[in-house]
């Protein structure tokens, strides 16, 4: 073999070998991609990233108590009722005033539309007990013919007429019966007719 050719072949092999080594060092093995990890937050743990905080809805805002508020005027109503009741009690226990005067003031309370209905009912009952027959037409007539009173008050006034003399009860009932808007107008007319029919029978001359 030609020595010159042999030297050239060996030199070529050396160059190829050295070049391959350098190429391998530059390229190197491919890096394996590190697996992705997903951070999970335990249910009670806090997270600094708001995106990682789970959103839940339980129907009410947390830590907000549900409270029921009583009407603002509840205490006012109670206090007002006590004031009216105290006025009635004072009139019933005040020995310095006459029965008629106490009855008139109680009737005035019963006439007040701003007073609670229970107070007005209580007041009218006491007023009728204190106002005598002689004073009835002057002190009670105006209230008896009012059409805007609570139903229970009308019933009490009309019932009281049955205990009054006919010269008082019939004229009052006639006035009530003339008021188309009065809820007891029909009962009042029947009341009057009963007495008028009774009077007619008493005045009739018996036939022999």
Buried (B, 14 or more C-beta within 10 A) or exposed (E): EEEEEEEEEEEEEEEEEEEEEEEEEEEEEEEEEEEEEEEEEEEEEEEEEEEEEEEEEEEEEEEEEEEEEEEEEEEEEEEBBEEBBEBBEEBEEEEEEEEBBBBBBBBEBBBEEEBBEEBBBBBBBBBBBBBEEEBBBEBBEEBBBBEEBBEBBBBBBBEBBEEBEEEBBBEBBBBBBEBEEBBBBEBBBEBBEEBEEEEEEEEEEEEE
